[in-house]
Structure formats: C-alpha cells, structure tokens
Amino acid sequence: MSCLNVLAQTGRIKGIVLDQDKKPVEGVNVSADGKTTTTDETGFYMLTVPAKQEVIIVFSHAAYGKVSQPIQVRPNEDLEFYPVLNPTSEQLGTVIITPESRQRVSGVTNIEPATIKTIPGANAGVENILKTLPGVNSNNELSTQYSVRGGNYDENLVYVNEVEVYRPFLIRSGQQEGLSFTNTDLVENVDFSAGGFQAKYGDKLSSVLDITYRTPEKFGASAQASLLGGSLSLDMISKDKKWTAVMGARYRDNSLLVKSQETKVNFRPKFFDYQANVAWRPNSRWEVSFLGNISINRYNYQPLTRQTNFGTIDEPIALVVFYEGQEKDAYETYFSALKTSFRVTDTFTLKLIGSAYEANEQEYFDIAAAYYFGDVNTDFGGDFGDVSITQGVGEQLDHARNDLNAFIVNTELKGIHDLKDSNTLIEWGFKYTREDIRDRLVEYQVIDSSGFSLNPPIEFLPTRDQPYTPYTGPLVPYQNVRALNYTVIDRFQGYAQWSRKGHLGESQIWMNAGVRAHAWNVDDRSGTGKYQYTFSPRAQFTIKPQWKRDMLFRLSGGLYHQPPMYRELRDSSGTVQPNVKAQQSIHAVFGGDYSFRLGKNKRGFKLTAEAYYKSLTDVNTYTIDNVRIRYRADNNAVAYAYGADLRLNGEFVPGTESWFSFGYMKTEENLNNRGYISRPTDQRLKFAALFQDFMPVLPSVKVYLNLVYNTGLPGGSPSYADPYLYQTRLRDYRRADVGFSYVFTENNSKRPDGHWLKKFKDLSLGFEIFNMFDNQNAITNTWVRDVYSKNQYGIPNYMTTRTFNVKISARL
C-alpha cells in the first residue's frame, strides 16, 4: 500500500452555503490556511485543510456579511459544515468542530487510512490493523478473518458505503483467501465497534466494521508494487464537479508466504479484483452513487514434501510426508450496489439502497499423503536431521468436489431526521433480503495407519485398538460428507432509533435508544421451514462530567440476535436444518476514556478502557479448522463471555499515531447441560503494539512496527474429538512485523518548481520483514497414530516463517 507522509496529513471540509431563506448561494469565496475556492451554482464547496490543528475558515460575499469558523479535522476525513449568510451582520463561530466526537460518545474506534496503508503485515489492510486492537484476535496471518470478544468469524458485520459485505462460504484455509473485499487505496474513513453497537446496524453478535470510500476533489493516481503483488487506483472528477469516481485494481500472489512454510509446494495463485465507486450529484439535495466489485481468485496448490520436527531436545521426533495430487479452488464474486440519497428538507434525508451479490465457489482436490515418523538422528557425523528409527507409518487420501452458488439481493430504505434545534436525531429503516444458495458437498478422507484402515472415530470406538482386536466390518472412509442443498431464505428487517444530546446538571450527556426486528423463513424444499422472529432493543448512555480532566464514561448494551446464515444452517453432515433458531446474547459494556496532553509540544494521548459481559442462549456450537467453521445446527448450548480491554493511543512521535493494546477475555459454553468448557475462540490474553517513528538523523526514513501476542486457542485436539474428553490448546501466537520506508518526497516543499519529484505527492521505497523473530506459530495440529504404543501424536501445522518483502509506492 502507498506509504504516506504522515507528517503532512490533511482533511477536507465541504458543504453548502445557504442564505437566510435556506437557499444556496453561488460565488461565495471560501478560504482557509491560504487556500481558496468558490461555491458553485448549487452553493457547494470543498476545501482541503491541515489535519489535527485548528484553522479558521472564512466565507465572504459582496452581498452578505462574512462568516468565520474555527475548525479541526482528522486526517483524510470529510467534515460537513453548512454556514448561513446574513445580508449585513458578520458572524464568528465559537465552537471547534471535532468529527471525532461522534465516534467518542458512541464508543466507536476510528482508524486513519494513512495508518492502514503504512503498517506492515503479511496480509496488510484494514483487518491487519484490527488485529492490533484489544478484544480482536486472530492467530492466522494469511487470513483476513478475525474474532471479537469470544465470537467467531461469522459474527462480524462489515459495511462498505452502508452496504453489507459477505465473506466466502466454502473457504477453509487462510492461504486460499487472497484479497479482502476492502481496497485500502480507496478508503476514506474506518469506524469499528467491538460491541454494544446501535440498533441501526444489523443482526450479528460481535462487532461492526463500517467503511466509507472517499469522494475525490481532483484527479489523482497511486500505484504500488511488491513481491506480493501490486495495485493501481485513480481519482477522477468532472469539470462541473457533479461526477466523481474512484476506482482501483489489485493483484496478489501469496507464493512468497506459502513457500516459506514447511510444506514444499508448487503454488500458482491468481488473486485479482477491480472496484469502482462512481457518484453523481445533480444538485445540492440529491446524490446517486454506484459501488461495484469483481473478484476472481484462483488457488492451485500441489504439495510435494513436508518435514516437521517436534518432541523435546532430548527426544526429538520428526514427521515426514510425501504428497501426490493437487488442489484446484476457485472463488469468484460479483457485487454491485446502487445508493441514492435525497435531502427532502433541511432536517429530513431519505436513502434508498439496492445491492446484489453473487458468489461462485468450488473446491476440488485429491491429495494422497504417505507419512512416517520417528526419532531424529542427532549425530553430526551421520544423516543429521533424518528419521533414524521409525515409530509409525501410514497413508491418507483427501478428496473433495464441492460447488456452491450464492445469489443475495438486498433492498433497503432509510430515513434520517436531524432535528438540530432540539439536538435530536431520529433514524429508521426497512430492509428485504433474499438469499438463494445452491450447494453440493462431496468430501471424504481415508486413513491407513500401519497397514490398518481406520474407521470413523465416533461410530467405531470399540474397534480402534487394531491390530490387537480384529475388525471384520465393512471398510468405510474415516470421514465422509455428502449433501445436495437448494436453500432460499427470505428476510425482513427493520429498525428505529432515537439519539439526543443534552445536559445533566453541568455535565454533557448523549443518549441513544432503539430496537431492531427481524423475520425470516428458510425454504429447503422439505416444507418444514417456518417463519421466525426476533426483537432486539439496544441503548447507549454517555456522560462527560464538567471536570478539569477530559474524561468521558459510556454504558451500552441490549439484546442482540444472530438469525442463521446458510453456513449456520448446515450441520456437520452437510444437511440443512431449516428451523435453527437465532442465537441470542444479552450484552453489557461499560467503559470510558481519558484524553490528555504531554510533553513540551503538548502531544495528544487517549487512554480507553472497557469491561464487557455477554450471556448467550440458543447457542449454535461449532468447530474451527484453520478458518473453516462447521456448526452442529441444533441450538443445544448456552455460553458466556466476559473481559476487559485497554488501549493507549496518541502521538508518541510528533505527527504520527501509535498505540498499545491489552485484553483479557474468557468464554465458555455448556452443551446439553454437560458443564462449562472453553469455546473454540477462548483466547485469554492479548497484547499488541502498533508504532510509527522516523530516524532523527534521516527523517526521510520511516519505521513501522506491528507486534501481536495472543495466548493459545483451544483447537489442539482432533476436530472429531469429544471436546469434553479432549481439551488441549495450541501454542501461544507471537508475531512481529517491521517495515522501513524511504520517502523521496519528504522535502518536496523545499525543492524548486520544476523538480521531477514535485510531480509526486508521495514516492517511497519500502523494505519489510514479516515474522521478524521467526516464531513458529501453529494454526492446527495434524494427528498421526503409532499403532504399537496406541498413542496419537499432534504435530503442529506451522504458519509462515521469517519472510522479506520489497515494495515501491507512488502517488500523484
């Protein structure tokens, strides 16, 4: 991604200049920080101003009095301001406009796009930054999936320009994912809520990621190329400023990362996508925009050999595997959304959104693996590192022919009543969704350990002591799943919420209350599906005492439901259960933040703390293998999650934002009243640091550090094992990524006009080290059996090792 000059960030202020009759005024001179523009015939203006500092914006016209207003914007943020000009009197505003206040009172974390683009990571982007926040966990650097406060990957809402985005259905491995939907080159604003979010957001149990793509103000272009791929983006605007477009194309090749793993492979991936956001603004009240995406991911994988060393220093053991066969996967998605916004009156706005999403996914593989394991030769005079004494041998065949087509359409109407005179905001909306899923699932696994075919682990438990007890039954696959599903889901959703700012004594308060309703029906051609309903009341309360210290306290929560998507309806055998209930969570969050300044330069810092508790019923339990989730689809469990999150962020280095995060979380479930055990996402401790700096001797050299430590997840046991009998954890996840960037345009302001670097807003050359300390992080275990000792060995499947990357970025 483009490495921006974080010491020279800007934002934009825009809006419509009105007269005393609330009519647009053309030809108003707008100036701030030495820059000037003029309103068009619709009264519209847009002006770029420095971020993170107060400037005075002045509106002047020969027939009206002058208006002056102090403003302060965040980097890359659009701030709307609608001044009213009077015929004679001059006006001076006294309130500093701070766009951060909206996120602060509602407990939303705002992430600057410049930070997203600069921080290194094996899968750099928005999700890479989210994983450094408290309460957000992942132990897979090849995946963009993440869990929040004990939830799983399916419990997170993602919106781009108010349109919901869906994750792949069949995806089972992080290295298959390719590109995240979000194109970082196009992002203008990123808001994230880890819980206790408002009723206007959809029905999920864990989090909301709300992304807005930018509106260009002039032509621009950026390009980036590295050993992992490249990207190109364009900003375009018409002469009359009524048409704008931002578009980007990306290509990604994960070979550099996949080939750093222990398995030697032939790997030929092709991950490509194209996105465009086009907007038309015919007048000051009406805007129409189109968001489109085409994503084509081809994953061709041919494993060759693997050797994994485990055991102890005194008794080292190694697993050696030889492979035959290959995997050919394809994930194609086509997405389009049309949104129109019309300002009916100065206080009432209507929005109509329609979207369509189609996914065509296939997983085809036949991979045979022959393995042996045993003691490792530690004699430097012999075959050092080879297996000298074999303890077990075996073979395994994995087969799949899985196809899925998903077609999802949405229609949504929203209304916003901004009653400025009473500091009240009323929002409502209605949404219809139709999901048409066609799915063929055919996969099996055959295991031959030491010459004896292993039968399924659950149904044939008494005969697992072969060869000592002969088995005379039929030979069947160790695992076998076959299903053909045609499923249609109709959903009707609605919400209404009320927000108000006010005072309680001398303290400022902000209140929000709302309710969601959701009705759905699953038609699987069996005729057994029936309509189900949920109602979800939610509320937030924020108070800012009139203290000398800038402190703020928040309380939020309510009743949250997650009506099942298709993946949650399909049980472990592949059969769709049409009457799976919505999972329910009573969620409470209490937190606050303290903003302060330190040092002689009065750099800004903020300490945020939150404590939360979730009580879950009708829980749909599941297992996780890499990033693949398989549900029981029976709602036979209850669960809870609680924890605390801390984050300190601010300008540890002038002009840059860094932060340190810490989280503690515990989540357990009780299946069929058998007692509480850890859930698959029970990751107890989390520490992360994101740090930006520059070298004082060479200020053009920027340094970026991304550090994550997570304690081990449950999941070290075989996926078929009874979790009540087999509770083990993976090893702790430790990872540090560091990036260095030389910014050629750092001193452009001092260069003479005509210098070739003056053509660039940014030109930089970067060098990145992924997994700098070469930590061995495991995502799952491979289980092999020693037939003589009847022991099972869990051999870790390690993620990527230390890897180096070079990239070049340019922005016009």
NORURGI-V502674 format. One record per backbone hydrogen bond with DSSP energy under -1.0 kcal/mol. CO is the residue of the C=O (numbers start at 1). NH is the residue of the N-H. If there is no record, write none. Layout:
co-><CO | CO>
nh-><NH | NH>
This chain:
co-><4 | 5 | 9 | 10 | 11 | 12 | 13 | 14 | 15 | 17 | 18 | 19 | 23 | 28 | 29 | 30 | 31 | 32 | 35 | 37 | 39 | 40 | 43 | 44 | 45 | 47 | 49 | 55 | 57 | 58 | 59 | 60 | 61 | 66 | 67 | 68 | 69 | 71 | 73 | 74 | 77 | 79 | 83 | 86 | 91 | 97 | 98 | 100 | 101 | 102 | 103 | 109 | 112 | 113 | 114 | 115 | 121 | 125 | 126 | 127 | 129 | 130 | 133 | 135 | 137 | 140 | 147 | 148 | 152 | 155 | 155 | 157 | 158 | 159 | 160 | 163 | 172 | 173 | 174 | 183 | 186 | 189 | 190 | 191 | 192 | 193 | 198 | 202 | 207 | 208 | 209 | 210 | 211 | 212 | 212 | 220 | 221 | 222 | 223 | 224 | 225 | 226 | 228 | 229 | 230 | 231 | 232 | 233 | 234 | 235 | 236 | 238 | 242 | 243 | 244 | 245 | 246 | 247 | 248 | 249 | 250 | 251 | 252 | 254 | 255 | 257 | 258 | 264 | 266 | 270 | 271 | 272 | 273 | 274 | 275 | 276 | 277 | 278 | 279 | 280 | 285 | 287 | 288 | 289 | 290 | 291 | 292 | 293 | 294 | 295 | 296 | 297 | 298 | 299 | 300 | 301 | 302 | 304 | 305 | 306 | 308 | 310 | 315 | 316 | 317 | 318 | 319 | 320 | 321 | 322 | 324 | 326 | 327 | 328 | 329 | 330 | 331 | 332 | 333 | 334 | 335 | 336 | 337 | 338 | 339 | 340 | 341 | 342 | 342 | 347 | 348 | 349 | 350 | 351 | 352 | 353 | 354 | 355 | 356 | 357 | 358 | 359 | 360 | 361 | 362 | 363 | 364 | 365 | 366 | 367 | 368 | 369 | 370 | 371 | 372 | 373 | 373 | 374 | 375 | 377 | 379 | 382 | 383 | 386 | 389 | 392 | 393 | 394 | 395 | 396 | 397 | 398 | 399 | 400 | 402 | 403 | 404 | 405 | 406 | 407 | 408 | 409 | 410 | 411 | 412 | 413 | 414 | 415 | 416 | 417 | 417 | 418 | 419 | 419 | 420 | 423 | 424 | 425 | 426 | 427 | 428 | 429 | 430 | 431 | 432 | 433 | 434 | 435 | 436 | 437 | 438 | 439 | 440 | 441 | 442 | 443 | 444 | 445 | 445 | 446 | 447 | 448 | 449 | 452 | 456 | 460 | 461 | 465 | 479 | 481 | 483 | 485 | 487 | 488 | 489 | 490 | 491 | 492 | 493 | 494 | 495 | 496 | 497 | 498 | 499 | 500 | 502 | 504 | 507 | 508 | 509 | 510 | 511 | 512 | 513 | 514 | 515 | 516 | 517 | 518 | 519 | 520 | 521 | 523 | 532 | 534 | 536 | 537 | 538 | 539 | 540 | 541 | 542 | 543 | 544 | 545 | 549 | 550 | 552 | 553 | 554 | 555 | 556 | 557 | 558 | 560 | 562 | 566 | 569 | 571 | 575 | 577 | 583 | 584 | 585 | 586 | 587 | 588 | 589 | 590 | 591 | 592 | 593 | 594 | 596 | 598 | 599 | 603 | 604 | 605 | 606 | 607 | 608 | 609 | 610 | 611 | 612 | 613 | 614 | 615 | 616 | 617 | 621 | 623 | 625 | 628 | 630 | 636 | 637 | 638 | 639 | 640 | 641 | 642 | 643 | 644 | 645 | 646 | 647 | 648 | 649 | 650 | 650 | 653 | 658 | 659 | 660 | 661 | 662 | 663 | 664 | 666 | 667 | 668 | 669 | 670 | 671 | 677 | 679 | 681 | 684 | 685 | 686 | 687 | 688 | 689 | 690 | 691 | 693 | 698 | 700 | 701 | 702 | 703 | 704 | 705 | 706 | 707 | 708 | 709 | 710 | 713 | 718 | 722 | 722 | 728 | 728 | 733 | 735 | 736 | 737 | 738 | 739 | 740 | 741 | 742 | 743 | 745 | 747 | 748 | 752 | 755 | 756 | 757 | 762 | 763 | 764 | 765 | 766 | 767 | 768 | 769 | 770 | 771 | 777 | 780 | 782 | 784 | 786 | 791 | 793 | 795 | 797 | 803 | 805 | 806 | 807 | 808 | 809 | 810 | 811 | 811>
nh-><6 | 8 | 51 | 76 | 49 | 79 | 47 | 81 | 45 | 25 | 85 | 22 | 19 | 39 | 60 | 37 | 58 | 35 | 32 | 30 | 27 | 43 | 17 | 40 | 15 | 13 | 11 | 71 | 69 | 31 | 67 | 29 | 64 | 91 | 59 | 93 | 57 | 55 | 52 | 77 | 12 | 14 | 18 | 65 | 68 | 72 | 101 | 104 | 105 | 106 | 108 | 192 | 116 | 117 | 118 | 119 | 124 | 129 | 130 | 131 | 132 | 133 | 136 | 149 | 147 | 143 | 137 | 151 | 155 | 206 | 207 | 209 | 165 | 211 | 163 | 160 | 627 | 176 | 177 | 186 | 214 | 212 | 111 | 210 | 109 | 208 | 201 | 204 | 157 | 193 | 159 | 191 | 161 | 188 | 189 | 235 | 812 | 233 | 810 | 231 | 808 | 229 | 253 | 226 | 251 | 224 | 249 | 222 | 247 | 220 | 245 | 241 | 281 | 238 | 279 | 236 | 277 | 234 | 275 | 232 | 273 | 230 | 271 | 258 | 259 | 260 | 261 | 304 | 302 | 298 | 252 | 296 | 250 | 294 | 248 | 292 | 246 | 290 | 244 | 288 | 343 | 341 | 280 | 339 | 278 | 337 | 276 | 335 | 274 | 333 | 272 | 331 | 270 | 329 | 268 | 327 | 266 | 323 | 264 | 321 | 319 | 317 | 312 | 376 | 310 | 374 | 308 | 372 | 306 | 370 | 368 | 366 | 301 | 364 | 299 | 362 | 297 | 360 | 295 | 358 | 293 | 356 | 291 | 354 | 289 | 352 | 287 | 344 | 350 | 418 | 345 | 416 | 342 | 414 | 340 | 412 | 338 | 410 | 336 | 408 | 334 | 406 | 332 | 404 | 330 | 402 | 328 | 400 | 326 | 398 | 324 | 396 | 322 | 394 | 320 | 391 | 392 | 318 | 388 | 385 | 382 | 384 | 386 | 377 | 375 | 373 | 450 | 371 | 448 | 369 | 446 | 367 | 444 | 365 | 363 | 440 | 361 | 438 | 359 | 436 | 357 | 434 | 355 | 432 | 353 | 430 | 351 | 428 | 349 | 419 | 426 | 420 | 422 | 424 | 423 | 501 | 419 | 499 | 417 | 497 | 415 | 495 | 413 | 493 | 411 | 491 | 409 | 489 | 407 | 487 | 405 | 485 | 403 | 483 | 401 | 481 | 399 | 478 | 479 | 397 | 454 | 395 | 452 | 449 | 460 | 463 | 464 | 468 | 445 | 443 | 441 | 439 | 437 | 523 | 435 | 521 | 433 | 519 | 431 | 517 | 429 | 515 | 427 | 513 | 425 | 511 | 509 | 507 | 504 | 544 | 502 | 542 | 500 | 540 | 498 | 538 | 496 | 536 | 494 | 534 | 492 | 532 | 490 | 488 | 520 | 518 | 516 | 559 | 514 | 557 | 512 | 555 | 510 | 553 | 508 | 547 | 551 | 595 | 593 | 543 | 591 | 541 | 589 | 539 | 587 | 585 | 583 | 570 | 577 | 574 | 571 | 580 | 562 | 617 | 560 | 615 | 558 | 613 | 556 | 611 | 554 | 609 | 552 | 607 | 605 | 603 | 602 | 598 | 651 | 596 | 649 | 594 | 647 | 592 | 645 | 590 | 643 | 588 | 641 | 586 | 639 | 584 | 632 | 630 | 628 | 625 | 623 | 672 | 619 | 670 | 616 | 668 | 614 | 666 | 612 | 664 | 610 | 662 | 608 | 660 | 606 | 652 | 658 | 656 | 650 | 690 | 648 | 688 | 646 | 686 | 644 | 642 | 679 | 640 | 677 | 638 | 674 | 669 | 682 | 683 | 665 | 711 | 663 | 709 | 661 | 707 | 659 | 705 | 703 | 701 | 743 | 695 | 741 | 693 | 739 | 691 | 737 | 689 | 735 | 687 | 733 | 730 | 721 | 725 | 726 | 715 | 716 | 710 | 708 | 772 | 706 | 769 | 704 | 767 | 702 | 765 | 746 | 748 | 750 | 751 | 755 | 758 | 759 | 760 | 811 | 744 | 809 | 742 | 807 | 740 | 805 | 738 | 803 | 774 | 799 | 797 | 795 | 793 | 790 | 786 | 784 | 782 | 779 | 770 | 768 | 227 | 766 | 225 | 764 | 223 | 761 | 762>
